[in-house]
Amino acid sequence: MAELILTRNFDVPDAHTIRVYRERGGYQGWEKAKGMEPVAIAEEVKKSNLRGLGGAGFPTGVKWGFIPKGSTAPRYLVVNADEGEPGTFKDRYLMERDPHALIEGMLIAARAIGSHLGFIYIRGEYVQPWRILSAAVKEAYDGGLLGKNIQGTGFDFEIVVHRGAGAYICGEETGLISSLEGKKGWPKVKPPFPAVKGAFGQPTIVNNVETLACLPHIVTRGAEWFAGLGTKTQGGTRLYSVSGHVVRPGLVEAPVSVTLRQIIYDHCGGIPGGRALKAVVPGGSSAAILTPDEIDIPMDVDGPKSKGSMIGSAGIIVMDETVSIPDALMVVARFYAHESCGQCTPCRESTGWIYKISHRIVEGKGRKEDLDTILDVARRGAGTTICAFYDGAVGPYISYIEKFRSEFEELIRNSAHA
């Protein structure tokens, strides 16, 4: 059994309090980091092979390095705690059960990038996590870990907890920044990237909750240890949100070298009722679907990519033989049609069209040309929009039909005969 790192405090009573967090070794990473040079912290994170755990999987230390050298402008640290990806619930548990791990990670990151103000942009529907996290931030202030001249170091750092208003698009970093600034949550054209011009026009680093929660462990135990837990290109463990048709759904922490098959069958007890596995979504709803013969892959950034999918936010949705794939596509298509921000024509129009067509197929009114129409519309729009929202939607649109086309065709045939 691999050592638990991110979830080590989850079952400990009152682990959300600063008292218990400290008793279990909390803030030791910060104690070490406050005596390190910022560049040394960043180098340690680079050597750890920590990749962003929110979706893109970009190397964290490299991302920090994009802030312009010698810039005297204020620098902001923004935490993406929006977690709107269907099938994903890991950050919710981190904020509820171990919020000080995030706060400590923010302190370490802030010192590394020279930031004195951090924002936690938390999903509006996460009411209980928001309450617990806000209380933890207050505890950190009361304990002298936030504010001016922290512990006599001369380092200032403030945290603002900001609640979102229920828009999936605000999980995209530039859309999140727009919302944080009080504007409509519309993504911005890149470049400039947020590290150059982000929140309020200043250099900004956006990191995910889980990513930052890794930092105290990296600083305390070393980059080599963290890198050794994972694969050649990605260090550490990560949290996999597993839902759907498994015996034990929930949160799984495992090294990123774990295979998708091991997560489903070893960690989650396999498919209930002796039924057969039909399909798996490996990284949240925007990841392309995988078939049962494609699950012997490591669940790092590169594993799902080798099968034409992505790890994304590691939200694993398991479907057994009872699932209708056309129904599943319709549900996903409905979500993307509803959540498109409407800024880009290909996304605004195509998501709506594809939902209407998929709904028509499921209703028993499908036409034989519908499948090729969906594929054509999806492919034409890919890569033409400001943000990656539509490119994410294209993953399920195409993969559900390409891998289970016969099921769609049978439904349409039966409709024609009805």
C-alpha positions as a printed Julia matrix, in Angstrom:
418×3 Matrix{Float64}:
   0.0    0.0     0.0
   1.5    3.32   -1.09
   2.0    6.04    1.49
  -0.86   8.54    1.69
   0.36  12.11    1.34
  -2.44  14.43    0.24
  -5.12  12.47    2.12
  -3.08  11.62    5.22
  -5.23  13.86    7.45
  -8.62  13.11    5.92
  -9.83  10.71    8.6
  -8.25  12.54   11.54
 -10.78  14.31   13.78
 -10.57  18.12   13.54
  -7.81  17.98   10.93
  -9.32  21.12    9.4
  -8.16  23.12   12.45
  -4.74  24.72   12.74
  -4.15  22.97   16.07
  -4.47  19.44   14.66
  -2.73  20.39   11.41
   0.28  21.61   13.38
   0.24  18.53   15.64
   0.55  16.39   12.51
   3.54  18.28   11.16
   1.73  21.08    9.39
   3.55  24.33    8.53
   6.96  22.62    8.73
   7.29  23.18    4.98
   6.67  26.9     5.47
   9.16  27.02    8.38
  11.79  25.68    5.99
  10.69  27.72    2.97
  10.77  31.07    4.77
  14.53  30.62    5.21
  15.1   29.68    1.56
  15.77  32.0    -1.34
  12.74  32.26   -3.66
  14.73  30.91   -6.6
  15.75  27.88   -4.51
  12.09  27.06   -3.78
  11.24  27.31   -7.49
  14.18  25.08   -8.42
  13.09  22.47   -5.88
   9.59  22.45   -7.38
  11.02  22.08  -10.89
  13.18  19.12   -9.81
  10.16  17.48   -8.14
   8.42  17.1   -11.53
   5.23  18.53  -10.06
   2.72  19.04  -12.88
  -0.44  21.12  -12.65
  -3.2   18.91  -11.24
  -6.16  20.98  -12.39
  -6.32  19.94  -16.03
  -3.49  21.15  -18.27
  -0.68  19.25  -16.52
   1.89  22.0   -17.14
   5.13  21.83  -15.06
   4.48  24.04  -12.02
   7.99  25.4   -11.47
   8.32  26.28  -15.15
   5.02  28.17  -15.03
   6.28  30.27  -12.12
   9.31  31.22  -14.21
   7.15  32.99  -16.8
   6.8   36.08  -14.59
   8.97  38.74  -16.32
  12.42  38.94  -14.74
  13.08  42.22  -12.96
   9.42  43.27  -12.98
   8.6   45.56  -10.05
   4.84  45.29  -10.58
   2.67  43.65   -7.89
   2.43  39.88   -8.37
  -0.68  37.93   -7.57
  -1.2   34.27   -6.7
  -4.64  32.99   -7.71
  -5.94  29.61   -6.58
  -8.31  27.89   -8.99
 -10.75  26.23   -6.58
 -13.65  26.38   -9.02
 -13.67  22.62   -9.74
 -16.62  22.58  -12.12
 -15.47  19.61  -14.24
 -18.16  16.89  -14.13
 -16.84  13.8   -12.39
 -14.31  15.73  -10.27
 -14.54  16.33   -6.52
 -10.99  16.08   -5.13
 -10.4   19.76   -4.33
 -13.65  19.88   -2.4
 -12.3   17.27    0.03
  -8.93  18.99    0.35
 -10.64  22.26    1.32
 -13.06  20.56    3.71
 -10.67  18.17    5.44
  -7.21  19.73    5.14
  -7.58  23.43    4.31
  -4.33  24.45    5.99
  -2.42  22.32    3.46
  -3.67  24.74    0.79
  -2.84  27.81    2.9
   0.66  26.51    3.61
   1.13  25.73   -0.08
   0.04  29.28   -0.94
   2.59  30.73    1.49
   5.38  28.68   -0.11
   4.31  29.58   -3.66
   3.92  33.26   -2.74
   7.45  33.38   -1.37
   8.77  31.66   -4.49
   7.14  34.12   -6.91
   7.33  37.25   -4.74
   3.59  37.67   -4.27
   2.05  39.53   -1.36
  -1.63  38.99   -2.22
  -3.39  35.73   -2.97
  -6.94  35.03   -4.08
  -8.79  31.74   -3.65
 -11.51  31.59   -6.31
 -13.85  28.93   -4.92
 -16.82  27.39   -6.7
 -20.0   29.11   -5.54
 -21.84  25.83   -4.95
 -19.14  24.7    -2.5
 -20.82  26.23    0.54
 -19.41  23.94    3.23
 -15.85  23.96    1.84
 -16.05  27.78    1.66
 -17.11  28.0     5.31
 -14.36  25.65    6.5
 -11.68  27.25    4.33
 -12.67  30.77    5.4
 -12.41  29.71    9.06
  -8.97  28.2     8.37
  -7.78  31.45    6.75
  -8.93  33.34    9.86
  -7.02  30.86   12.05
  -3.9   31.46    9.96
  -4.25  35.21   10.43
  -4.83  34.8    14.18
  -1.81  32.49   14.37
   0.49  35.06   12.75
   0.91  33.09    9.51
  -0.79  35.67    7.3
  -0.65  39.44    7.24
   2.24  41.9     7.57
   5.81  40.9     8.48
   4.92  37.22    8.97
   6.84  35.78   11.94
   9.33  38.63   11.74
  10.54  37.6     8.28
   9.7   40.91    6.63
   7.44  38.96    4.24
   3.82  40.1     3.83
   1.07  37.91    2.46
  -2.71  38.38    2.48
  -5.4   35.93    1.31
  -8.82  36.86   -0.08
 -11.44  34.1    -0.46
 -13.69  34.91   -3.43
 -16.8   32.9    -4.29
 -17.71  32.18   -7.9
 -21.26  32.32   -9.19
 -21.68  28.89  -10.77
 -20.08  29.21  -14.22
 -18.03  26.27  -15.53
 -16.14  28.61  -17.87
 -14.6   30.32  -14.83
 -12.49  27.21  -14.27
 -10.47  28.4   -17.3
  -7.76  30.64  -15.85
  -8.38  33.78  -17.91
 -12.16  33.45  -17.48
 -11.57  33.05  -13.75
  -9.43  36.2   -13.71
 -12.12  38.15  -15.58
 -14.69  37.07  -13.01
 -12.33  37.89  -10.14
 -11.96  41.4   -11.56
 -15.74  41.84  -11.41
 -16.31  41.39  -15.13
 -18.24  38.8   -17.11
 -16.38  35.49  -16.86
 -15.13  35.51  -20.44
 -11.76  33.99  -21.3
  -9.15  36.27  -22.85
  -6.95  35.78  -25.9
  -3.45  34.54  -25.05
  -0.77  35.88  -25.26
  -0.3   37.79  -23.07
  -0.43  34.93  -20.58
  -1.51  35.62  -16.99
   2.1   35.36  -15.75
   2.82  38.48  -17.82
  -0.54  40.27  -17.62
  -3.16  38.64  -15.43
  -5.39  39.81  -12.57
  -5.89  43.58  -12.64
  -3.28  43.79  -15.4
  -0.46  42.51  -13.2
   1.72  39.34  -13.38
  -0.35  36.48  -11.99
   0.22  32.8   -11.32
  -2.89  30.59  -11.33
  -2.48  27.23   -9.59
  -4.99  24.55   -8.69
  -5.8   23.56   -5.06
  -4.27  20.07   -5.28
  -1.11  21.4    -6.94
  -0.47  23.85   -4.1
  -1.28  21.24   -1.44
   1.73  19.23   -2.72
   4.22  22.03   -1.98
   4.58  21.57    1.81
   5.54  17.92    1.24
   8.01  18.77   -1.53
   9.78  21.4     0.57
   9.79  19.27    3.74
  10.9   15.96    2.21
  12.72  17.07   -0.92
  12.24  17.14   -4.66
  14.01  13.83   -5.2
  11.62  11.99   -2.9
   8.55  13.5    -4.6
   9.84  12.85   -8.12
  10.61   9.24   -7.15
   6.96   8.57   -6.31
   5.83   9.05   -9.89
   6.95   8.46  -13.46
   9.84   9.88  -15.47
   7.87  12.96  -16.49
   5.62  13.51  -13.47
   6.3   13.26   -9.75
   4.18  12.48   -6.73
   0.82  10.98   -6.04
  -2.49  12.5    -7.09
  -6.14  12.29   -6.19
  -8.46  10.42   -8.54
 -12.19  11.12   -8.24
 -13.94   7.87   -9.16
 -17.68   7.74   -9.83
 -20.1    5.54  -11.72
 -20.3    1.77  -11.79
 -17.66   0.62   -9.3
 -18.12  -1.2    -5.99
 -16.36   1.54   -4.0
 -16.71   4.96   -5.66
 -14.93   7.9    -4.06
 -11.5    9.46   -3.81
  -8.37   7.4    -4.5
  -4.85   8.64   -3.75
  -2.16   6.76   -5.64
   1.21   7.39   -7.32
   0.71   8.69  -10.86
   2.28   5.44  -12.12
  -0.91   3.56  -11.13
  -2.83   2.17  -14.09
  -6.46   2.9   -14.86
  -7.2   -0.81  -14.55
  -5.67  -0.88  -11.03
  -7.79   2.1    -9.94
 -11.01   0.47  -11.17
 -10.39  -3.1   -10.05
  -7.91  -2.93   -7.14
  -8.72   0.38   -5.46
 -12.44   0.53   -6.25
 -13.4   -3.17   -6.21
 -14.32  -3.55   -9.87
 -17.76  -3.46  -11.52
 -20.7   -4.36   -9.24
 -23.1   -7.22   -9.89
 -20.67  -9.16  -12.06
 -21.44  -6.86  -15.0
 -18.9   -6.07  -17.72
 -17.02  -2.81  -18.12
 -18.19  -0.89  -21.18
 -16.34   2.45  -21.16
 -14.34   4.81  -18.95
 -13.88   8.57  -18.95
 -10.36   9.03  -17.47
 -10.13  12.75  -16.78
 -13.47  14.49  -16.31
 -16.24  14.88  -18.87
 -14.08  16.69  -21.44
 -11.72  13.71  -21.79
 -12.23  11.35  -24.72
 -13.84   8.06  -23.69
 -11.79   4.85  -23.44
 -12.85   1.25  -24.11
 -12.05  -1.73  -21.83
  -8.99  -2.69  -23.91
  -7.48   0.79  -23.39
  -7.25   0.88  -19.58
  -3.77  -0.61  -19.1
  -2.18   2.84  -19.05
  -0.41   4.81  -16.3
  -2.59   7.61  -14.95
  -0.01  10.37  -15.31
  -0.2   13.14  -17.9
   1.19  10.94  -20.67
  -0.81   7.71  -20.16
  -4.3    8.79  -21.34
  -2.65  10.98  -23.99
  -1.19   7.83  -25.56
  -4.78   6.65  -26.16
  -6.0    9.96  -27.58
  -7.54  11.14  -24.31
  -6.25  13.22  -21.4
  -5.83  12.98  -17.64
  -7.41  16.42  -17.14
  -8.62  16.73  -13.57
  -8.44  12.93  -13.03
 -12.21  12.59  -12.72
 -12.78   8.93  -13.63
 -16.33   8.02  -14.68
 -16.89   4.27  -15.05
 -19.71   2.92  -17.24
 -20.84  -0.71  -17.2
 -22.68  -2.66  -19.91
 -26.08  -1.25  -18.88
 -25.14   2.29  -19.99
 -26.54   3.72  -23.22
 -23.65   5.61  -24.86
 -26.06   7.78  -26.92
 -27.75   8.78  -23.64
 -24.35   9.52  -22.1
 -23.37  11.71  -25.06
 -26.66  13.61  -24.83
 -26.05  14.38  -21.13
 -22.52  15.62  -21.82
 -23.69  17.64  -24.84
 -26.45  19.25  -22.76
 -23.86  20.34  -20.2
 -21.56  21.97  -22.77
 -24.44  23.68  -24.56
 -25.56  25.15  -21.23
 -22.08  26.18  -20.05
 -20.65  27.77  -23.21
 -20.01  31.43  -22.39
 -21.13  32.42  -25.9
 -18.16  34.62  -26.7
 -16.95  32.55  -29.7
 -19.34  31.7   -32.52
 -18.08  28.14  -33.22
 -18.54  27.16  -29.58
 -21.76  29.06  -28.95
 -23.5   27.66  -32.02
 -21.96  24.19  -32.32
 -22.55  23.1   -28.72
 -26.23  23.92  -29.12
 -26.53  22.14  -32.46
 -24.8   19.01  -31.2
 -27.01  18.84  -28.13
 -30.15  19.16  -30.28
 -28.98  16.44  -32.66
 -27.95  14.05  -29.87
 -31.26  14.69  -28.1
 -33.11  13.91  -31.32
 -31.26  10.59  -31.67
 -32.08   9.57  -28.1
 -35.72  10.58  -28.59
 -35.98   8.05  -31.41
 -36.05  10.62  -34.22
 -32.48  10.22  -35.42
 -31.44  10.39  -39.06
 -28.65   8.37  -40.65
 -26.7   11.53  -41.52
 -26.78  12.83  -37.9
 -23.59  11.07  -36.77
 -21.48  12.47  -39.6
 -23.0   15.9   -39.01
 -21.93  15.83  -35.34
 -18.41  14.7   -36.29
 -18.13  17.35  -39.01
 -19.39  20.19  -36.81
 -17.11  19.11  -33.95
 -14.0   18.93  -36.12
 -14.64  22.24  -37.89
 -14.84  24.12  -34.61
 -11.79  22.56  -32.94
  -8.88  24.95  -32.49
 -10.84  28.04  -33.6
 -11.88  29.51  -30.25
 -10.31  31.77  -27.63
 -10.12  29.13  -24.88
 -10.01  25.33  -24.68
 -13.69  24.91  -23.72
 -14.81  23.81  -27.17
 -11.71  21.68  -27.75
 -12.64  19.89  -24.5
 -16.21  19.36  -25.67
 -14.97  17.93  -28.97
 -13.26  15.05  -27.1
 -16.52  13.37  -26.05
 -18.44  14.41  -29.18
 -15.99  12.56  -31.43
 -14.86   9.67  -29.22
 -18.34   8.54  -28.14
 -19.44   8.24  -31.76
 -16.21   6.84  -33.21
 -15.81   4.14  -30.55
 -19.49   3.21  -30.21
 -20.85   4.09  -33.63
 -22.72   0.82  -34.06
 -24.78   1.57  -30.94
 -25.81   4.96  -32.34
 -26.57   3.43  -35.76
 -28.73   0.72  -34.22
 -30.73   3.32  -32.31
 -31.25   5.34  -35.49
 -32.2    2.21  -37.47
 -34.74   1.21  -34.86
 -36.12   4.74  -34.94
 -36.62   4.53  -38.7
 -38.55   1.26  -38.29
 -40.75   2.52  -35.45
